[in-house]
């Protein structure tokens, strides 16, 4: 790479806000839970919880 750029990335990256567009509110660079709720409890000792993520990936947790 011989092209020198004047851009220097910051030491700590901070997300300013949405840049607009239809998918601006779901493609945010923040990890962690987006809401808190009590998980339902079934009759069996093993419970399967499934959640669809905004990018279309299905997450399944076996407790």
CHARMM-style PDB file with segment names, atoms N, HN, CA, C and O in Angstrom:
ATOM      1  N   UNK     1       0.833  -1.169   0.000  1.00  0.00      PROA
ATOM      2  CA  UNK     1       0.000   0.000   0.000  1.00  0.00      PROA
ATOM      3  C   UNK     1       0.883   1.240   0.000  1.00  0.00      PROA
ATOM      4  O   UNK     1       1.457   1.591   1.031  1.00  0.00      PROA
ATOM      5  N   UNK     2       0.994   1.881  -1.101  1.00  0.00      PROA
ATOM      6  HN  UNK     2       0.528   1.596  -1.939  1.00  0.00      PROA
ATOM      7  CA  UNK     2       1.867   3.043  -1.198  1.00  0.00      PROA
ATOM      8  C   UNK     2       1.112   4.358  -1.027  1.00  0.00      PROA
ATOM      9  O   UNK     2       1.741   5.405  -0.877  1.00  0.00      PROA
ATOM     10  N   UNK     3      -0.214   4.329  -1.047  1.00  0.00      PROA
ATOM     11  HN  UNK     3      -0.725   3.478  -1.170  1.00  0.00      PROA
ATOM     12  CA  UNK     3      -1.015   5.547  -0.907  1.00  0.00      PROA
ATOM     13  C   UNK     3      -1.089   5.944   0.564  1.00  0.00      PROA
ATOM     14  O   UNK     3      -1.603   5.188   1.388  1.00  0.00      PROA
ATOM     15  N   UNK     4      -0.578   7.128   0.895  1.00  0.00      PROA
ATOM     16  HN  UNK     4      -0.160   7.742   0.225  1.00  0.00      PROA
ATOM     17  CA  UNK     4      -0.616   7.594   2.281  1.00  0.00      PROA
ATOM     18  C   UNK     4      -1.861   8.443   2.483  1.00  0.00      PROA
ATOM     19  O   UNK     4      -2.138   9.360   1.710  1.00  0.00      PROA
ATOM     20  N   UNK     5      -2.588   8.130   3.510  1.00  0.00      PROA
ATOM     21  HN  UNK     5      -2.362   7.385   4.138  1.00  0.00      PROA
ATOM     22  CA  UNK     5      -3.819   8.845   3.806  1.00  0.00      PROA
ATOM     23  C   UNK     5      -3.594   9.784   4.985  1.00  0.00      PROA
ATOM     24  O   UNK     5      -2.764   9.508   5.852  1.00  0.00      PROA
ATOM     25  N   UNK     6      -4.318  10.872   5.019  1.00  0.00      PROA
ATOM     26  HN  UNK     6      -4.992  11.096   4.315  1.00  0.00      PROA
ATOM     27  CA  UNK     6      -4.192  11.812   6.126  1.00  0.00      PROA
ATOM     28  C   UNK     6      -5.116  11.444   7.287  1.00  0.00      PROA
ATOM     29  O   UNK     6      -5.092  12.101   8.328  1.00  0.00      PROA
ATOM     30  N   UNK     7      -5.923  10.407   7.118  1.00  0.00      PROA
ATOM     31  HN  UNK     7      -5.943   9.873   6.272  1.00  0.00      PROA
ATOM     32  CA  UNK     7      -6.844   9.990   8.180  1.00  0.00      PROA
ATOM     33  C   UNK     7      -6.097   9.207   9.251  1.00  0.00      PROA
ATOM     34  O   UNK     7      -5.352   8.274   8.952  1.00  0.00      PROA
ATOM     35  N   UNK     8      -6.308   9.600  10.496  1.00  0.00      PROA
ATOM     36  HN  UNK     8      -6.913  10.358  10.738  1.00  0.00      PROA
ATOM     37  CA  UNK     8      -5.751   8.878  11.635  1.00  0.00      PROA
ATOM     38  C   UNK     8      -6.907   8.462  12.524  1.00  0.00      PROA
ATOM     39  O   UNK     8      -7.624   9.324  13.031  1.00  0.00      PROA
ATOM     40  N   UNK     9      -7.112   7.168  12.728  1.00  0.00      PROA
ATOM     41  HN  UNK     9      -6.529   6.468  12.316  1.00  0.00      PROA
ATOM     42  CA  UNK     9      -8.240   6.734  13.556  1.00  0.00      PROA
ATOM     43  C   UNK     9      -8.046   7.156  15.011  1.00  0.00      PROA
ATOM     44  O   UNK     9      -6.916   7.198  15.496  1.00  0.00      PROA
ATOM     45  N   UNK    10      -9.126   7.467  15.703  1.00  0.00      PROA
ATOM     46  HN  UNK    10     -10.045   7.433  15.309  1.00  0.00      PROA
ATOM     47  CA  UNK    10      -9.008   7.863  17.108  1.00  0.00      PROA
ATOM     48  C   UNK    10      -8.623   6.678  17.985  1.00  0.00      PROA
ATOM     49  O   UNK    10      -8.832   5.525  17.608  1.00  0.00      PROA
ATOM     50  N   UNK    11      -8.058   6.966  19.160  1.00  0.00      PROA
ATOM     51  HN  UNK    11      -7.889   7.903  19.466  1.00  0.00      PROA
ATOM     52  CA  UNK    11      -7.690   5.889  20.087  1.00  0.00      PROA
ATOM     53  C   UNK    11      -8.926   5.175  20.607  1.00  0.00      PROA
ATOM     54  O   UNK    11      -8.935   3.950  20.729  1.00  0.00      PROA
ATOM     55  N   UNK    12      -9.966   5.935  20.914  1.00  0.00      PROA
ATOM     56  HN  UNK    12      -9.959   6.931  20.815  1.00  0.00      PROA
ATOM     57  CA  UNK    12     -11.242   5.364  21.359  1.00  0.00      PROA
ATOM     58  C   UNK    12     -12.298   5.806  20.368  1.00  0.00      PROA
ATOM     59  O   UNK    12     -12.556   6.999  20.209  1.00  0.00      PROA
ATOM     60  N   UNK    13     -12.917   4.821  19.692  1.00  0.00      PROA
ATOM     61  HN  UNK    13     -12.708   3.851  19.822  1.00  0.00      PROA
ATOM     62  CA  UNK    13     -13.927   5.139  18.695  1.00  0.00      PROA
ATOM     63  C   UNK    13     -15.256   5.377  19.381  1.00  0.00      PROA
ATOM     64  O   UNK    13     -15.652   4.605  20.255  1.00  0.00      PROA
ATOM     65  N   UNK    14     -15.952   6.446  18.993  1.00  0.00      PROA
ATOM     66  HN  UNK    14     -15.630   7.072  18.283  1.00  0.00      PROA
ATOM     67  CA  UNK    14     -17.249   6.775  19.573  1.00  0.00      PROA
ATOM     68  C   UNK    14     -18.259   6.901  18.449  1.00  0.00      PROA
ATOM     69  O   UNK    14     -18.012   7.573  17.447  1.00  0.00      PROA
ATOM     70  N   UNK    15     -19.395   6.250  18.622  1.00  0.00      PROA
ATOM     71  HN  UNK    15     -19.596   5.704  19.436  1.00  0.00      PROA
ATOM     72  CA  UNK    15     -20.467   6.307  17.634  1.00  0.00      PROA
ATOM     73  C   UNK    15     -21.249   7.587  17.837  1.00  0.00      PROA
ATOM     74  O   UNK    15     -21.777   7.816  18.925  1.00  0.00      PROA
ATOM     75  N   UNK    16     -21.338   8.426  16.820  1.00  0.00      PROA
ATOM     76  HN  UNK    16     -20.910   8.240  15.936  1.00  0.00      PROA
ATOM     77  CA  UNK    16     -22.026   9.709  16.944  1.00  0.00      PROA
ATOM     78  C   UNK    16     -23.535   9.539  16.924  1.00  0.00      PROA
ATOM     79  O   UNK    16     -24.207   9.836  17.912  1.00  0.00      PROA
ATOM     80  N   UNK    17     -24.070   9.067  15.814  1.00  0.00      PROA
ATOM     81  HN  UNK    17     -23.524   8.826  15.011  1.00  0.00      PROA
ATOM     82  CA  UNK    17     -25.514   8.847  15.691  1.00  0.00      PROA
ATOM     83  C   UNK    17     -25.790   8.132  14.382  1.00  0.00      PROA
ATOM     84  O   UNK    17     -24.871   7.797  13.634  1.00  0.00      PROA
ATOM     85  N   UNK    18     -27.067   7.903  14.115  1.00  0.00      PROA
ATOM     86  HN  UNK    18     -27.813   8.176  14.723  1.00  0.00      PROA
ATOM     87  CA  UNK    18     -27.438   7.247  12.868  1.00  0.00      PROA
ATOM     88  C   UNK    18     -27.075   8.135  11.690  1.00  0.00      PROA
ATOM     89  O   UNK    18     -27.152   9.360  11.778  1.00  0.00      PROA
ATOM     90  N   UNK    19     -26.680   7.512  10.591  1.00  0.00      PROA
ATOM     91  HN  UNK    19     -26.617   6.516  10.520  1.00  0.00      PROA
ATOM     92  CA  UNK    19     -26.345   8.277   9.400  1.00  0.00      PROA
ATOM     93  C   UNK    19     -27.534   8.408   8.465  1.00  0.00      PROA
ATOM     94  O   UNK    19     -27.417   8.987   7.386  1.00  0.00      PROA
ATOM     95  N   UNK    20     -28.678   7.873   8.873  1.00  0.00      PROA
ATOM     96  HN  UNK    20     -28.773   7.402   9.750  1.00  0.00      PROA
ATOM     97  CA  UNK    20     -29.865   7.948   8.044  1.00  0.00      PROA
ATOM     98  C   UNK    20     -30.084   6.668   7.274  1.00  0.00      PROA
ATOM     99  O   UNK    20     -29.314   5.716   7.397  1.00  0.00      PROA
ATOM    100  N   UNK    21     -31.108   6.650   6.500  1.00  0.00      PROA
ATOM    101  HN  UNK    21     -31.733   7.424   6.400  1.00  0.00      PROA
ATOM    102  CA  UNK    21     -31.413   5.460   5.731  1.00  0.00      PROA
ATOM    103  C   UNK    21     -32.404   4.557   6.442  1.00  0.00      PROA
ATOM    104  O   UNK    21     -32.727   4.764   7.611  1.00  0.00      PROA
ATOM    105  N   UNK    22     -32.868   3.576   5.735  1.00  0.00      PROA
ATOM    106  HN  UNK    22     -32.605   3.408   4.785  1.00  0.00      PROA
ATOM    107  CA  UNK    22     -33.912   2.699   6.253  1.00  0.00      PROA
ATOM    108  C   UNK    22     -33.421   1.794   7.380  1.00  0.00      PROA
ATOM    109  O   UNK    22     -34.187   1.493   8.295  1.00  0.00      PROA
ATOM    110  N   UNK    23     -32.177   1.359   7.337  1.00  0.00      PROA
ATOM    111  HN  UNK    23     -31.555   1.604   6.593  1.00  0.00      PROA
ATOM    112  CA  UNK    23     -31.669   0.414   8.320  1.00  0.00      PROA
ATOM    113  C   UNK    23     -30.755   1.070   9.360  1.00  0.00      PROA
ATOM    114  O   UNK    23     -29.994   0.374  10.032  1.00  0.00      PROA
ATOM    115  N   UNK    24     -30.818   2.371   9.500  1.00  0.00      PROA
ATOM    116  HN  UNK    24     -31.436   2.936   8.955  1.00  0.00      PROA
ATOM    117  CA  UNK    24     -29.928   3.070  10.434  1.00  0.00      PROA
ATOM    118  C   UNK    24     -30.196   2.689  11.879  1.00  0.00      PROA
ATOM    119  O   UNK    24     -29.268   2.685  12.688  1.00  0.00      PROA
ATOM    120  N   UNK    25     -31.427   2.371  12.226  1.00  0.00      PROA
ATOM    121  HN  UNK    25     -32.181   2.375  11.569  1.00  0.00      PROA
ATOM    122  CA  UNK    25     -31.725   2.073  13.628  1.00  0.00      PROA
ATOM    123  C   UNK    25     -31.410   0.637  14.016  1.00  0.00      PROA
ATOM    124  O   UNK    25     -31.372   0.341  15.211  1.00  0.00      PROA
ATOM    125  N   UNK    26     -31.181  -0.279  13.066  1.00  0.00      PROA
ATOM    126  HN  UNK    26     -31.212  -0.039  12.096  1.00  0.00      PROA
ATOM    127  CA  UNK    26     -30.881  -1.658  13.449  1.00  0.00      PROA
ATOM    128  C   UNK    26     -29.408  -2.007  13.292  1.00  0.00      PROA
ATOM    129  O   UNK    26     -28.934  -2.965  13.902  1.00  0.00      PROA
ATOM    130  N   UNK    27     -28.684  -1.256  12.495  1.00  0.00      PROA
ATOM    131  HN  UNK    27     -29.069  -0.477  12.000  1.00  0.00      PROA
ATOM    132  CA  UNK    27     -27.263  -1.537  12.293  1.00  0.00      PROA
ATOM    133  C   UNK    27     -26.412  -0.617  13.160  1.00  0.00      PROA
ATOM    134  O   UNK    27     -25.617   0.175  12.652  1.00  0.00      PROA
ATOM    135  N   UNK    28     -26.587  -0.730  14.457  1.00  0.00      PROA
ATOM    136  HN  UNK    28     -27.232  -1.373  14.870  1.00  0.00      PROA
ATOM    137  CA  UNK    28     -25.817   0.120  15.355  1.00  0.00      PROA
ATOM    138  C   UNK    28     -24.639  -0.669  15.917  1.00  0.00      PROA
ATOM    139  O   UNK    28     -24.769  -1.868  16.163  1.00  0.00      PROA
ATOM    140  N   UNK    29     -23.508  -0.032  16.124  1.00  0.00      PROA
ATOM    141  HN  UNK    29     -23.402   0.942  15.924  1.00  0.00      PROA
ATOM    142  CA  UNK    29     -22.316  -0.738  16.598  1.00  0.00      PROA
ATOM    143  C   UNK    29     -22.252  -0.856  18.117  1.00  0.00      PROA
ATOM    144  O   UNK    29     -21.205  -0.601  18.713  1.00  0.00      PROA
ATOM    145  N   UNK    30     -23.337  -1.230  18.737  1.00  0.00      PROA
ATOM    146  HN  UNK    30     -24.188  -1.436  18.253  1.00  0.00      PROA
ATOM    147  CA  UNK    30     -23.392  -1.354  20.188  1.00  0.00      PROA
ATOM    148  C   UNK    30     -23.716  -2.793  20.522  1.00  0.00      PROA
ATOM    149  O   UNK    30     -24.680  -3.352  19.999  1.00  0.00      PROA
ATOM    150  N   UNK    31     -22.921  -3.398  21.387  1.00  0.00      PROA
ATOM    151  HN  UNK    31     -22.138  -2.943  21.812  1.00  0.00      PROA
ATOM    152  CA  UNK    31     -23.191  -4.774  21.774  1.00  0.00      PROA
ATOM    153  C   UNK    31     -23.921  -4.807  23.103  1.00  0.00      PROA
ATOM    154  O   UNK    31     -23.999  -3.810  23.820  1.00  0.00      PROA
ATOM    155  N   UNK    32     -24.446  -5.962  23.406  1.00  0.00      PROA
ATOM    156  HN  UNK    32     -24.383  -6.772  22.823  1.00  0.00      PROA
ATOM    157  CA  UNK    32     -25.139  -6.133  24.680  1.00  0.00      PROA
ATOM    158  C   UNK    32     -26.642  -6.184  24.502  1.00  0.00      PROA
ATOM    159  O   UNK    32     -27.145  -6.041  23.388  1.00  0.00      PROA
ATOM    160  N   UNK    33     -27.354  -6.385  25.585  1.00  0.00      PROA
ATOM    161  HN  UNK    33     -26.946  -6.501  26.490  1.00  0.00      PROA
ATOM    162  CA  UNK    33     -28.807  -6.511  25.501  1.00  0.00      PROA
ATOM    163  C   UNK    33     -29.467  -5.184  25.135  1.00  0.00      PROA
ATOM    164  O   UNK    33     -29.030  -4.114  25.560  1.00  0.00      PROA
ATOM    165  N   UNK    34     -30.516  -5.279  24.350  1.00  0.00      PROA
ATOM    166  HN  UNK    34     -30.871  -6.148  24.005  1.00  0.00      PROA
ATOM    167  CA  UNK    34     -31.269  -4.081  23.984  1.00  0.00      PROA
ATOM    168  C   UNK    34     -32.525  -3.933  24.817  1.00  0.00      PROA
ATOM    169  O   UNK    34     -33.144  -2.868  24.819  1.00  0.00      PROA
ATOM    170  N   UNK    35     -32.912  -4.979  25.521  1.00  0.00      PROA
ATOM    171  HN  UNK    35     -32.409  -5.844  25.519  1.00  0.00      PROA
ATOM    172  CA  UNK    35     -34.069  -4.913  26.415  1.00  0.00      PROA
ATOM    173  C   UNK    35     -33.959  -6.014  27.463  1.00  0.00      PROA
ATOM    174  O   UNK    35     -33.261  -7.008  27.264  1.00  0.00      PROA
ATOM    175  N   UNK    36     -34.644  -5.828  28.561  1.00  0.00      PROA
ATOM    176  HN  UNK    36     -35.211  -5.021  28.723  1.00  0.00      PROA
ATOM    177  CA  UNK    36     -34.635  -6.801  29.653  1.00  0.00      PROA
ATOM    178  C   UNK    36     -36.043  -7.352  29.822  1.00  0.00      PROA
ATOM    179  O   UNK    36     -37.003  -6.586  29.904  1.00  0.00      PROA
ATOM    180  N   UNK    37     -36.174  -8.666  29.875  1.00  0.00      PROA
ATOM    181  HN  UNK    37     -35.395  -9.289  29.808  1.00  0.00      PROA
ATOM    182  CA  UNK    37     -37.466  -9.267  30.173  1.00  0.00      PROA
ATOM    183  C   UNK    37     -37.250 -10.636  30.792  1.00  0.00      PROA
ATOM    184  O   UNK    37     -36.221 -11.275  30.571  1.00  0.00      PROA
ATOM    185  N   UNK    38     -38.209 -11.070  31.552  1.00  0.00      PROA
ATOM    186  HN  UNK    38     -39.044 -10.550  31.731  1.00  0.00      PROA
ATOM    187  CA  UNK    38     -38.153 -12.362  32.225  1.00  0.00      PROA
ATOM    188  C   UNK    38     -38.389 -13.469  31.205  1.00  0.00      PROA
ATOM    189  O   UNK    38     -39.334 -13.397  30.419  1.00  0.00      PROA
ATOM    190  N   UNK    39     -37.533 -14.500  31.213  1.00  0.00      PROA
ATOM    191  HN  UNK    39     -36.766 -14.558  31.852  1.00  0.00      PROA
ATOM    192  CA  UNK    39     -37.715 -15.621  30.298  1.00  0.00      PROA
ATOM    193  C   UNK    39     -38.806 -16.548  30.830  1.00  0.00      PROA
ATOM    194  O   UNK    39     -38.880 -16.787  32.035  1.00  0.00      PROA
ATOM    195  N   UNK    40     -39.646 -17.069  29.947  1.00  0.00      PROA
ATOM    196  HN  UNK    40     -39.586 -16.874  28.968  1.00  0.00      PROA
ATOM    197  CA  UNK    40     -40.671 -18.008  30.401  1.00  0.00      PROA
ATOM    198  C   UNK    40     -40.038 -19.326  30.845  1.00  0.00      PROA
ATOM    199  O   UNK    40     -39.009 -19.737  30.308  1.00  0.00      PROA
ATOM    200  N   UNK    41     -40.644 -19.974  31.807  1.00  0.00      PROA
ATOM    201  HN  UNK    41     -41.480 -19.640  32.243  1.00  0.00      PROA
ATOM    202  CA  UNK    41     -40.142 -21.244  32.331  1.00  0.00      PROA
ATOM    203  C   UNK    41     -41.139 -22.335  31.981  1.00  0.00      PROA
ATOM    204  O   UNK    41     -42.330 -22.216  32.268  1.00  0.00      PROA
ATOM    205  N   UNK    42     -40.641 -23.409  31.354  1.00  0.00      PROA
ATOM    206  HN  UNK    42     -39.673 -23.505  31.121  1.00  0.00      PROA
ATOM    207  CA  UNK    42     -41.498 -24.524  30.968  1.00  0.00      PROA
ATOM    208  C   UNK    42     -41.475 -25.645  31.988  1.00  0.00      PROA
ATOM    209  O   UNK    42     -40.966 -25.479  33.097  1.00  0.00      PROA
ATOM    210  N   UNK    43     -42.030 -26.790  31.607  1.00  0.00      PROA
ATOM    211  HN  UNK    43     -42.443 -26.925  30.706  1.00  0.00      PROA
ATOM    212  CA  UNK    43     -42.143 -27.933  32.506  1.00  0.00      PROA
ATOM    213  C   UNK    43     -40.905 -28.825  32.507  1.00  0.00      PROA
ATOM    214  O   UNK    43     -40.721 -29.610  33.437  1.00  0.00      PROA
ATOM    215  N   UNK    44     -40.059 -28.725  31.499  1.00  0.00      PROA
ATOM    216  HN  UNK    44     -40.207 -28.087  30.743  1.00  0.00      PROA
ATOM    217  CA  UNK    44     -38.926 -29.633  31.347  1.00  0.00      PROA
ATOM    218  C   UNK    44     -37.637 -29.024  31.905  1.00  0.00      PROA
ATOM    219  O   UNK    44     -37.519 -27.801  31.980  1.00  0.00      PROA
ATOM    220  N   UNK    45     -36.659 -29.872  32.302  1.00  0.00      PROA
ATOM    221  HN  UNK    45     -36.756 -30.865  32.241  1.00  0.00      PROA
ATOM    222  CA  UNK    45     -35.426 -29.341  32.882  1.00  0.00      PROA
ATOM    223  C   UNK    45     -34.539 -28.586  31.883  1.00  0.00      PROA
ATOM    224  O   UNK    45     -33.808 -27.679  32.280  1.00  0.00      PROA
ATOM    225  N   UNK    46     -34.593 -28.943  30.598  1.00  0.00      PROA
ATOM    226  HN  UNK    46     -35.187 -29.680  30.275  1.00  0.00      PROA
ATOM    227  CA  UNK    46     -33.837 -28.219  29.574  1.00  0.00      PROA
ATOM    228  C   UNK    46     -34.779 -27.277  28.837  1.00  0.00      PROA
ATOM    229  O   UNK    46     -35.839 -27.690  28.367  1.00  0.00      PROA
ATOM    230  N   UNK    47     -34.391 -26.015  28.739  1.00  0.00      PROA
ATOM    231  HN  UNK    47     -33.530 -25.680  29.121  1.00  0.00      PROA
ATOM    232  CA  UNK    47     -35.219 -25.016  28.070  1.00  0.00      PROA
ATOM    233  C   UNK    47     -34.475 -24.485  26.849  1.00  0.00      PROA
ATOM    234  O   UNK    47     -33.266 -24.262  26.906  1.00  0.00      PROA
ATOM    235  N   UNK    48     -35.189 -24.284  25.752  1.00  0.00      PROA
ATOM    236  HN  UNK    48     -36.172 -24.466  25.706  1.00  0.00      PROA
ATOM    237  CA  UNK    48     -34.624 -23.784  24.508  1.00  0.00      PROA
ATOM    238  C   UNK    48     -35.203 -22.400  24.238  1.00  0.00      PROA
ATOM    239  O   UNK    48     -36.417 -22.245  24.104  1.00  0.00      PROA
ATOM    240  N   UNK    49     -34.334 -21.398  24.161  1.00  0.00      PROA
ATOM    241  HN  UNK    49     -33.348 -21.524  24.270  1.00  0.00      PROA
ATOM    242  CA  UNK    49     -34.753 -20.031  23.874  1.00  0.00      PROA
ATOM    243  C   UNK    49     -34.180 -19.634  22.531  1.00  0.00      PROA
ATOM    244  O   UNK    49     -33.022 -19.930  22.238  1.00  0.00      PROA
ATOM    245  N   UNK    50     -34.976 -18.968  21.712  1.00  0.00      PROA
ATOM    246  HN  UNK    50     -35.917 -18.728  21.950  1.00  0.00      PROA
ATOM    247  CA  UNK    50     -34.558 -18.595  20.378  1.00  0.00      PROA
ATOM    248  C   UNK    50     -34.909 -17.131  20.130  1.00  0.00      PROA
ATOM    249  O   UNK    50     -35.987 -16.674  20.509  1.00  0.00      PROA
ATOM    250  N   UNK    51     -33.996 -16.399  19.494  1.00  0.00      PROA
ATOM    251  HN  UNK    51     -33.120 -16.770  19.186  1.00  0.00      PROA
ATOM    252  CA  UNK    51     -34.201 -14.983  19.231  1.00  0.00      PROA
ATOM    253  C   UNK    51     -33.619 -14.640  17.871  1.00  0.00      PROA
ATOM    254  O   UNK    51     -32.498 -15.035  17.553  1.00  0.00      PROA
ATOM    255  N   UNK    52     -34.375 -13.907  17.069  1.00  0.00      PROA
ATOM    256  HN  UNK    52     -35.287 -13.586  17.328  1.00  0.00      PROA
ATOM    257  CA  UNK    52     -33.869 -13.447  15.778  1.00  0.00      PROA
ATOM    258  C   UNK    52     -33.157 -12.116  15.977  1.00  0.00      PROA
ATOM    259  O   UNK    52     -33.694 -11.215  16.623  1.00  0.00      PROA
ATOM    260  N   UNK    53     -31.961 -11.987  15.431  1.00  0.00      PROA
ATOM    261  HN  UNK    53     -31.525 -12.719  14.906  1.00  0.00      PROA
ATOM    262  CA  UNK    53     -31.194 -10.751  15.559  1.00  0.00      PROA
ATOM    263  C   UNK    53     -31.507  -9.827  14.384  1.00  0.00      PROA
ATOM    264  O   UNK    53     -32.036 -10.289  13.373  1.00  0.00      PROA
ATOM    265  N   UNK    54     -31.190  -8.517  14.493  1.00  0.00      PROA
ATOM    266  HN  UNK    54     -30.760  -8.142  15.314  1.00  0.00      PROA
ATOM    267  CA  UNK    54     -31.511  -7.579  13.413  1.00  0.00      PROA
ATOM    268  C   UNK    54     -30.838  -7.898  12.084  1.00  0.00      PROA
ATOM    269  O   UNK    54     -31.371  -7.540  11.034  1.00  0.00      PROA
ATOM    270  N   UNK    55     -29.681  -8.562  12.097  1.00  0.00      PROA
ATOM    271  HN  UNK    55     -29.248  -8.853  12.950  1.00  0.00      PROA
ATOM    272  CA  UNK    55     -29.010  -8.853  10.833  1.00  0.00      PROA
ATOM    273  C   UNK    55     -29.456 -10.183  10.224  1.00  0.00      PROA
ATOM    274  O   UNK    55     -28.857 -10.647   9.254  1.00  0.00      PROA
ATOM    275  N   UNK    56     -30.497 -10.799  10.781  1.00  0.00      PROA
ATOM    276  HN  UNK    56     -30.983 -10.422  11.569  1.00  0.00      PROA
ATOM    277  CA  UNK    56     -31.060 -12.003  10.196  1.00  0.00      PROA
ATOM    278  C   UNK    56     -30.505 -13.298  10.730  1.00  0.00      PROA
ATOM    279  O   UNK    56     -30.880 -14.368  10.249  1.00  0.00      PROA
ATOM    280  N   UNK    57     -29.629 -13.240  11.702  1.00  0.00      PROA
ATOM    281  HN  UNK    57     -29.325 -12.372  12.093  1.00  0.00      PROA
ATOM    282  CA  UNK    57     -29.050 -14.446  12.285  1.00  0.00      PROA
ATOM    283  C   UNK    57     -29.943 -14.910  13.427  1.00  0.00      PROA
ATOM    284  O   UNK    57     -30.388 -14.102  14.242  1.00  0.00      PROA
ATOM    285  N   UNK    58     -30.199 -16.186  13.485  1.00  0.00      PROA
ATOM    286  HN  UNK    58     -29.837 -16.843  12.823  1.00  0.00      PROA
ATOM    287  CA  UNK    58     -31.024 -16.745  14.553  1.00  0.00      PROA
ATOM    288  C   UNK    58     -30.116 -17.225  15.671  1.00  0.00      PROA
ATOM    289  O   UNK    58     -29.191 -18.001  15.434  1.00  0.00      PROA
ATOM    290  N   UNK    59     -30.377 -16.768  16.884  1.00  0.00      PROA
ATOM    291  HN  UNK    59     -31.129 -16.137  17.076  1.00  0.00      PROA
ATOM    292  CA  UNK    59     -29.584 -17.147  18.051  1.00  0.00      PROA
ATOM    293  C   UNK    59     -30.418 -18.079  18.901  1.00  0.00      PROA
ATOM    294  O   UNK    59     -31.563 -17.766  19.223  1.00  0.00      PROA
ATOM    295  N   UNK    60     -29.860 -19.222  19.268  1.00  0.00      PROA
ATOM    296  HN  UNK    60     -28.929 -19.477  19.006  1.00  0.00      PROA
ATOM    297  CA  UNK    60     -30.560 -20.201  20.090  1.00  0.00      PROA
ATOM    298  C   UNK    60     -29.716 -20.512  21.316  1.00  0.00      PROA
ATOM    299  O   UNK    60     -28.510 -20.737  21.216  1.00  0.00      PROA
ATOM    300  N   UNK    61     -30.364 -20.520  22.470  1.00  0.00      PROA
ATOM    301  HN  UNK    61     -31.344 -20.336  22.551  1.00  0.00      PROA
ATOM    302  CA  UNK    61     -29.680 -20.802  23.730  1.00  0.00      PROA
ATOM    303  C   UNK    61     -30.387 -21.959  24.405  1.00  0.00      PROA
ATOM    304  O   UNK    61     -31.612 -21.959  24.526  1.00  0.00      PROA
ATOM    305  N   UNK    62     -29.625 -22.942  24.843  1.00  0.00      PROA
ATOM    306  HN  UNK    62     -28.629 -22.943  24.745  1.00  0.00      PROA
ATOM    307  CA  UNK    62     -30.171 -24.079  25.579  1.00  0.00      PROA
ATOM    308  C   UNK    62     -29.754 -23.939  27.028  1.00  0.00      PROA
ATOM    309  O   UNK    62     -28.564 -23.949  27.343  1.00  0.00      PROA
ATOM    310  N   UNK    63     -30.732 -23.808  27.910  1.00  0.00      PROA
ATOM    311  HN  UNK    63     -31.699 -23.799  27.655  1.00  0.00      PROA
ATOM    312  CA  UNK    63     -30.457 -23.683  29.348  1.00  0.00      PROA
ATOM    313  C   UNK    63     -30.971 -24.897  30.069  1.00  0.00      PROA
ATOM    314  OT1 UNK    63     -30.840 -24.992  31.289  1.00  0.00      PROA
TER     315      UNK     63
END
